Amino acid sequence: MNPEHKRTAGALVRTVALLQVKLLLNAARDLVLIPLALAAAAVDLALLRSDQPRFLRAVLRLGEMSDRWIDVWSGGRDAHEDPRENVDALLARVEDVVRDPQAGARRARVLKRWAERQVTRARQRASRPEAGSLPPGGNHP
């Protein structure tokens, strides 16, 4: 197999893999937005006499923004076009981490430390008594 063919085959496999990830993200987004849009429309309908519909419009804007972020069909653009800051950039960073084990390991350590700090903070917040909460036993003074 000549190197040019190998490079082309690798690029094709990468493009197909990225497309599949984006299609999965798109499907997951749709599964979230379907009930959200129905609920927003129901709330807007209930408030129609006193208020302008706004919740469904917000869901529509969210869907439009997520559609631009996922950008499923960006693999069809020319390579010389400027890259967009979207899921392509995120997936490229993930790919860099996977391809460079040293950078990936370093980033994983940083992420692990961050997660450990977040867990510690959450435990500290959970162990603090809440202001205004009822004393043990539930009796008021």
Short mmCIF file of the C-alpha atoms (twelve columns), coordinates in Angstrom:
data_MODEL
# 
_entry.id   MODEL 
# 
loop_
_atom_site.group_PDB 
_atom_site.id 
_atom_site.type_symbol 
_atom_site.label_atom_id 
_atom_site.label_alt_id 
_atom_site.label_comp_id 
_atom_site.label_asym_id 
_atom_site.label_seq_id 
_atom_site.Cartn_x 
_atom_site.Cartn_y 
_atom_site.Cartn_z 
_atom_site.pdbx_PDB_model_num 
ATOM 1   C CA . MET A 1   0.000   0.000  0.000  1 
ATOM 2   C CA . ASN A 2   1.503   3.323  -0.963 1 
ATOM 3   C CA . PRO A 3   1.792   6.117  1.653  1 
ATOM 4   C CA . GLU A 4   -0.610  8.430  -0.196 1 
ATOM 5   C CA . HIS A 5   -3.354  5.786  -0.141 1 
ATOM 6   C CA . LYS A 6   -2.685  5.079  3.538  1 
ATOM 7   C CA . ARG A 7   -2.979  8.797  4.362  1 
ATOM 8   C CA . THR A 8   -6.242  9.069  2.407  1 
ATOM 9   C CA . ALA A 9   -7.663  5.934  4.036  1 
ATOM 10  C CA . GLY A 10  -6.739  7.241  7.495  1 
ATOM 11  C CA . ALA A 11  -8.404  10.588 6.815  1 
ATOM 12  C CA . LEU A 12  -11.532 8.831  5.559  1 
ATOM 13  C CA . VAL A 13  -11.731 6.605  8.640  1 
ATOM 14  C CA . ARG A 14  -11.235 9.651  10.892 1 
ATOM 15  C CA . THR A 15  -13.978 11.592 9.082  1 
ATOM 16  C CA . VAL A 16  -16.408 8.664  9.377  1 
ATOM 17  C CA . ALA A 17  -15.625 8.232  13.094 1 
ATOM 18  C CA . LEU A 18  -16.158 11.950 13.757 1 
ATOM 19  C CA . LEU A 19  -19.418 11.882 11.815 1 
ATOM 20  C CA . GLN A 20  -20.672 8.971  13.926 1 
ATOM 21  C CA . VAL A 21  -19.802 10.760 17.174 1 
ATOM 22  C CA . LYS A 22  -21.579 13.890 15.952 1 
ATOM 23  C CA . LEU A 23  -24.645 11.913 14.879 1 
ATOM 24  C CA . LEU A 24  -24.784 10.338 18.348 1 
ATOM 25  C CA . LEU A 25  -24.502 13.782 19.970 1 
ATOM 26  C CA . ASN A 26  -27.222 15.073 17.681 1 
ATOM 27  C CA . ALA A 27  -29.513 12.170 18.580 1 
ATOM 28  C CA . ALA A 28  -28.875 12.639 22.306 1 
ATOM 29  C CA . ARG A 29  -29.623 16.340 21.964 1 
ATOM 30  C CA . ASP A 30  -32.885 15.525 20.184 1 
ATOM 31  C CA . LEU A 31  -33.886 13.074 22.912 1 
ATOM 32  C CA . VAL A 32  -33.415 15.831 25.484 1 
ATOM 33  C CA . LEU A 33  -35.095 18.562 23.447 1 
ATOM 34  C CA . ILE A 34  -38.242 16.619 22.538 1 
ATOM 35  C CA . PRO A 35  -39.732 16.498 26.059 1 
ATOM 36  C CA . LEU A 36  -38.256 19.904 26.878 1 
ATOM 37  C CA . ALA A 37  -40.008 21.485 23.880 1 
ATOM 38  C CA . LEU A 38  -43.300 19.801 24.765 1 
ATOM 39  C CA . ALA A 39  -43.078 20.986 28.372 1 
ATOM 40  C CA . ALA A 40  -42.162 24.517 27.303 1 
ATOM 41  C CA . ALA A 41  -45.067 24.625 24.854 1 
ATOM 42  C CA . ALA A 42  -47.435 23.389 27.568 1 
ATOM 43  C CA . VAL A 43  -46.245 26.099 29.973 1 
ATOM 44  C CA . ASP A 44  -46.531 28.754 27.267 1 
ATOM 45  C CA . LEU A 45  -50.027 27.536 26.466 1 
ATOM 46  C CA . ALA A 46  -51.037 27.675 30.141 1 
ATOM 47  C CA . LEU A 47  -49.676 31.228 30.485 1 
ATOM 48  C CA . LEU A 48  -50.964 32.437 27.114 1 
ATOM 49  C CA . ARG A 49  -53.697 34.670 28.567 1 
ATOM 50  C CA . SER A 50  -51.331 36.573 30.853 1 
ATOM 51  C CA . ASP A 51  -47.985 36.352 29.102 1 
ATOM 52  C CA . GLN A 52  -46.392 36.106 25.663 1 
ATOM 53  C CA . PRO A 53  -44.992 32.675 24.752 1 
ATOM 54  C CA . ARG A 54  -41.312 32.651 25.721 1 
ATOM 55  C CA . PHE A 55  -40.349 29.204 26.974 1 
ATOM 56  C CA . LEU A 56  -40.719 27.412 23.647 1 
ATOM 57  C CA . ARG A 57  -38.777 30.207 21.953 1 
ATOM 58  C CA . ALA A 58  -35.960 29.691 24.484 1 
ATOM 59  C CA . VAL A 59  -35.907 25.956 23.721 1 
ATOM 60  C CA . LEU A 60  -35.782 26.747 20.002 1 
ATOM 61  C CA . ARG A 61  -32.812 29.078 20.542 1 
ATOM 62  C CA . LEU A 62  -31.095 26.380 22.616 1 
ATOM 63  C CA . GLY A 63  -31.680 23.870 19.823 1 
ATOM 64  C CA . GLU A 64  -30.293 26.257 17.224 1 
ATOM 65  C CA . MET A 65  -27.177 26.974 19.305 1 
ATOM 66  C CA . SER A 66  -26.563 23.277 19.933 1 
ATOM 67  C CA . ASP A 67  -27.061 22.569 16.236 1 
ATOM 68  C CA . ARG A 68  -24.354 25.089 15.363 1 
ATOM 69  C CA . TRP A 69  -22.080 23.673 18.078 1 
ATOM 70  C CA . ILE A 70  -22.459 20.047 16.968 1 
ATOM 71  C CA . ASP A 71  -22.250 21.035 13.264 1 
ATOM 72  C CA . VAL A 72  -22.827 17.488 12.006 1 
ATOM 73  C CA . TRP A 73  -21.979 18.134 8.369  1 
ATOM 74  C CA . SER A 74  -18.764 20.123 8.833  1 
ATOM 75  C CA . GLY A 75  -16.749 17.199 7.400  1 
ATOM 76  C CA . GLY A 76  -17.970 18.251 3.958  1 
ATOM 77  C CA . ARG A 77  -16.296 21.658 4.123  1 
ATOM 78  C CA . ASP A 78  -13.053 22.423 2.352  1 
ATOM 79  C CA . ALA A 79  -9.927  21.891 4.426  1 
ATOM 80  C CA . HIS A 80  -8.731  25.482 3.860  1 
ATOM 81  C CA . GLU A 81  -11.784 27.017 5.597  1 
ATOM 82  C CA . ASP A 82  -11.220 28.456 9.063  1 
ATOM 83  C CA . PRO A 83  -12.093 25.948 11.788 1 
ATOM 84  C CA . ARG A 84  -15.004 26.824 14.034 1 
ATOM 85  C CA . GLU A 85  -14.953 26.637 17.818 1 
ATOM 86  C CA . ASN A 86  -17.433 23.811 18.134 1 
ATOM 87  C CA . VAL A 87  -17.504 20.094 18.787 1 
ATOM 88  C CA . ASP A 88  -14.849 19.666 16.069 1 
ATOM 89  C CA . ALA A 89  -12.381 21.639 18.193 1 
ATOM 90  C CA . LEU A 90  -13.305 19.615 21.275 1 
ATOM 91  C CA . LEU A 91  -12.887 16.323 19.428 1 
ATOM 92  C CA . ALA A 92  -9.555  17.512 17.989 1 
ATOM 93  C CA . ARG A 93  -8.327  18.200 21.533 1 
ATOM 94  C CA . VAL A 94  -9.458  14.745 22.633 1 
ATOM 95  C CA . GLU A 95  -7.673  13.253 19.640 1 
ATOM 96  C CA . ASP A 96  -4.476  15.151 20.547 1 
ATOM 97  C CA . VAL A 97  -4.627  13.778 24.085 1 
ATOM 98  C CA . VAL A 98  -5.121  10.243 22.804 1 
ATOM 99  C CA . ARG A 99  -2.284  10.551 20.263 1 
ATOM 100 C CA . ASP A 100 0.209   12.131 22.716 1 
ATOM 101 C CA . PRO A 101 0.359   9.884  25.795 1 
ATOM 102 C CA . GLN A 102 2.533   12.308 27.800 1 
ATOM 103 C CA . ALA A 103 0.207   15.254 27.272 1 
ATOM 104 C CA . GLY A 104 -2.799  12.993 27.833 1 
ATOM 105 C CA . ALA A 105 -1.390  11.680 31.111 1 
ATOM 106 C CA . ARG A 106 -0.575  15.208 32.301 1 
ATOM 107 C CA . ARG A 107 -4.054  16.457 31.440 1 
ATOM 108 C CA . ALA A 108 -5.601  13.414 33.095 1 
ATOM 109 C CA . ARG A 109 -3.672  14.169 36.323 1 
ATOM 110 C CA . VAL A 110 -4.845  17.781 36.242 1 
ATOM 111 C CA . LEU A 111 -8.435  16.659 35.655 1 
ATOM 112 C CA . LYS A 112 -8.185  14.090 38.462 1 
ATOM 113 C CA . ARG A 113 -6.917  16.722 40.929 1 
ATOM 114 C CA . TRP A 114 -9.713  19.092 39.896 1 
ATOM 115 C CA . ALA A 115 -12.330 16.342 40.366 1 
ATOM 116 C CA . GLU A 116 -10.902 15.447 43.779 1 
ATOM 117 C CA . ARG A 117 -11.113 19.104 44.882 1 
ATOM 118 C CA . GLN A 118 -14.708 19.300 43.674 1 
ATOM 119 C CA . VAL A 119 -15.645 16.157 45.619 1 
ATOM 120 C CA . THR A 120 -13.930 17.501 48.757 1 
ATOM 121 C CA . ARG A 121 -15.788 20.824 48.460 1 
ATOM 122 C CA . ALA A 122 -19.107 19.046 47.932 1 
ATOM 123 C CA . ARG A 123 -18.510 16.902 51.026 1 
ATOM 124 C CA . GLN A 124 -17.622 19.978 53.065 1 
ATOM 125 C CA . ARG A 125 -20.788 21.737 51.932 1 
ATOM 126 C CA . ALA A 126 -22.874 18.668 52.709 1 
ATOM 127 C CA . SER A 127 -21.415 18.328 56.210 1 
ATOM 128 C CA . ARG A 128 -22.088 21.972 57.149 1 
ATOM 129 C CA . PRO A 129 -25.399 22.538 58.943 1 
ATOM 130 C CA . GLU A 130 -27.736 24.585 56.799 1 
ATOM 131 C CA . ALA A 131 -28.743 27.996 58.128 1 
ATOM 132 C CA . GLY A 132 -32.397 28.010 59.032 1 
ATOM 133 C CA . SER A 133 -32.770 24.253 59.033 1 
ATOM 134 C CA . LEU A 134 -34.763 22.484 61.672 1 
ATOM 135 C CA . PRO A 135 -32.920 21.134 64.715 1 
ATOM 136 C CA . PRO A 136 -32.707 17.354 65.090 1 
ATOM 137 C CA . GLY A 137 -36.098 15.876 65.852 1 
ATOM 138 C CA . GLY A 138 -37.898 18.445 63.730 1 
ATOM 139 C CA . ASN A 139 -39.294 20.435 66.701 1 
ATOM 140 C CA . HIS A 140 -39.463 24.174 66.572 1 
ATOM 141 C CA . PRO A 141 -38.109 26.092 69.611 1 
# 
